[in-house]
Every structure is written in C-alpha cells, then in structure tokens.
Amino acid sequence: MNAVICVDQCNGMMFNSRRQSRDLKQREDLCRLLEGKDLYLSPYSSDLFAGLSGPRITVSPRYLEICTEDGWCYIEDGDINRYFKQVEKLIIYQWNRRYPADVFFTESLDTFRMKEQKEFPGSSHDRITRLMLERI
C-alpha cells in the first residue's frame, strides 16, 4: 500500500471532522504523478477529484482495506496511523500554513528515506511542499 496525505506545518490533517484545506494545484500535481495508477478514496474525498483525470479512482468506505499492494490511498478522514505499517511509499503535501487541527499525522518517518522534495505554488497557498518518501 502507498499513501498520500496533506498536512499543515504542525502535521495537522483535519479539524472538527473537516479537511483543513483543498487546493486544486495540489490535486492536479497528484493526478499527474499517479497517471494510470490506482487511487483509492473515501466517499468524503471523492468530490475533490471530480473532473480530474490521471489515476484510476476507486471510491469506497473501505478504501484502506481494499487498496492493493501497489495502489495509492488518499487519506484525509481515515486512520493512517492504523494502517501505517503497511505503507511502502508516502507522498506528503504540506501546506505552508498552520491551521486549527484535532487530527494529526503522528507516525515517525524514521523507517523512510526522502526520494524527492519539491515546492510549487498552489491555487490557495503561496507554497506547497511535496515530499516523496519510501520505506527503507
């Protein structure tokens, strides 16, 4: 399993059961990266990818359970911490802001190595940092 998450500067992911932010340029970047690959989403995240092309999208409330070994999960409202030991590759998009948060990404990245880091302007953020990591 591979995973994609979006976090703020303090690794916050959600606040009051809602995503912190939604940036079109971030999603377009991800769709380019995952062109032709399988992307698994929760119903909560499905509206973000309406009208975008690139990956083969599967929407299911059980998306974390049904994700294939080489598939990608876009995790917003799922429990990444519960499934983190299964993650082989990880893409982290980091907003250049700090938002209110009550759900955080808390896993250690000690068993991952940085494959690539890139910054780009978003549609609603001056700067988005994309980190691509793989398990050692």
Backbone torsions as a table, in degrees:
resi	resn	phi	psi	omega
1	MET	NA	144.1	175.3
2	ASN	-123.9	153.7	-173.6
3	ALA	-135.2	152.3	174.5
4	VAL	-127.9	129.5	175.4
5	ILE	-134.3	158.1	174.0
6	CYS	-120.9	130.7	-179.0
7	VAL	-135.3	159.6	173.1
8	ASP	-90.2	-170.9	-177.1
9	GLN	-64.9	-16.8	179.0
10	CYS	-110.1	19.5	-179.0
11	ASN	66.1	20.9	173.9
12	GLY	-73.6	142.7	-178.2
13	MET	-116.7	-38.4	-177.2
14	MET	-144.2	161.5	174.9
15	PHE	-143.2	126.4	177.7
16	ASN	54.8	43.5	178.8
17	SER	63.7	26.0	177.8
18	ARG	-132.8	149.5	175.9
19	ARG	-64.7	151.6	-179.5
20	GLN	-73.7	-38.0	-175.2
21	SER	-157.1	162.8	174.9
22	ARG	-141.4	119.0	-174.8
23	ASP	-122.2	121.8	-177.5
24	LEU	-61.9	-42.0	-179.2
25	LYS	-63.2	-34.2	176.5
26	GLN	-64.0	-45.9	-179.1
27	ARG	-66.9	-39.4	176.9
28	GLU	-62.7	-40.5	177.1
29	ASP	-60.8	-45.6	179.8
30	LEU	-63.5	-42.2	179.7
31	CYS	-62.9	-35.9	175.1
32	ARG	-65.5	-43.8	-179.6
33	LEU	-63.7	-37.8	-174.7
34	LEU	-100.8	20.7	178.5
35	GLU	-49.3	122.2	177.4
36	GLY	79.0	-2.1	-179.9
37	LYS	-97.4	166.5	178.8
38	ASP	-86.7	128.3	177.7
39	LEU	-123.0	123.0	-178.2
40	TYR	-104.5	132.7	-176.0
41	LEU	-131.9	155.0	168.5
42	SER	-80.9	160.0	174.4
43	PRO	-55.9	-32.8	178.9
44	TYR	-58.8	-38.7	-175.4
45	SER	-88.2	-12.4	-171.2
46	SER	-61.3	-35.1	-179.1
47	ASP	-64.3	-24.3	179.6
48	LEU	-63.9	-29.9	-172.7
49	PHE	-105.0	6.6	176.8
50	ALA	-61.9	129.4	178.3
51	GLY	84.7	-6.2	178.3
52	LEU	-98.1	149.0	179.4
53	SER	-122.1	166.6	179.0
54	GLY	137.8	-82.1	179.9
55	PRO	-80.1	161.2	171.7
56	ARG	-86.8	114.3	-171.2
57	ILE	-98.3	132.8	172.4
58	THR	-119.9	125.7	179.0
59	VAL	-108.9	126.0	179.4
60	SER	-159.2	144.7	173.4
61	PRO	-64.3	-19.4	-178.9
62	ARG	-103.5	25.7	-172.1
63	TYR	-55.4	-34.3	179.7
64	LEU	-72.4	-28.8	179.6
65	GLU	-80.4	-34.4	-174.4
66	ILE	-95.3	-4.9	180.0
67	CYS	-58.9	133.6	178.7
68	THR	-74.8	168.9	-177.6
69	GLU	-59.7	-38.6	-179.8
70	ASP	-101.4	7.5	177.6
71	GLY	-79.0	168.5	-180.0
72	TRP	-118.5	136.5	175.4
73	CYS	-111.0	130.0	173.1
74	TYR	-94.0	107.1	-169.9
75	ILE	-105.9	112.4	173.6
76	GLU	-115.8	-56.7	-172.9
77	ASP	-106.8	4.5	176.3
78	GLY	-92.2	170.7	-178.2
79	ASP	-94.3	87.9	-179.8
80	ILE	-61.5	-32.9	-178.5
81	ASN	-62.2	-34.8	179.9
82	ARG	-68.2	-32.9	-175.5
83	TYR	-104.9	2.9	-168.9
84	PHE	-62.3	-31.4	-179.9
85	LYS	-65.2	-19.4	178.8
86	GLN	-87.4	-11.3	-174.9
87	VAL	-77.8	124.8	178.1
88	GLU	-100.2	-36.8	177.5
89	LYS	-127.1	145.2	-176.0
90	LEU	-138.8	129.3	171.2
91	ILE	-110.9	124.6	177.2
92	ILE	-115.6	123.7	170.7
93	TYR	-101.5	125.0	-178.8
94	GLN	-114.4	121.8	174.5
95	TRP	-69.3	149.2	-179.7
96	ASN	-88.2	32.4	-179.7
97	ARG	-139.7	167.2	171.4
98	ARG	-110.8	123.6	-179.9
99	TYR	-111.8	160.0	169.4
100	PRO	-60.0	140.5	-178.6
101	ALA	-148.6	146.9	170.9
102	ASP	-131.3	-0.7	171.2
103	VAL	-124.3	127.8	-174.8
104	PHE	-126.7	152.3	168.3
105	PHE	-84.8	116.5	-171.7
106	THR	-118.1	2.3	-176.7
107	GLU	-75.1	146.8	175.3
108	SER	-75.9	143.2	176.7
109	LEU	-102.8	19.0	-178.3
110	ASP	-60.2	-27.7	-178.3
111	THR	-96.4	16.3	177.8
112	PHE	-120.6	154.4	172.3
113	ARG	-122.7	148.0	-179.6
114	MET	-73.8	125.8	176.7
115	LYS	-97.6	-37.4	-178.8
116	GLU	-159.5	146.8	172.2
117	GLN	-133.7	132.0	-178.5
118	LYS	-142.4	141.4	173.9
119	GLU	-114.2	143.2	178.0
120	PHE	-152.7	155.5	177.3
121	PRO	-76.2	139.2	177.3
122	GLY	-97.0	-178.5	176.8
123	SER	-83.0	-24.6	179.7
124	SER	-126.8	5.5	179.1
125	HIS	-133.4	141.0	176.8
126	ASP	-62.0	-35.9	-176.4
127	ARG	-148.1	133.0	172.0
128	ILE	-120.3	134.0	177.0
129	THR	-105.5	127.1	176.7
130	ARG	-107.5	121.8	176.1
131	LEU	-109.8	129.4	176.7
132	MET	-114.1	120.0	-176.6
133	LEU	-124.3	154.7	173.1
134	GLU	-137.3	148.1	-178.4
135	ARG	-67.6	139.2	-179.7
136	ILE	-77.7	NA	NA
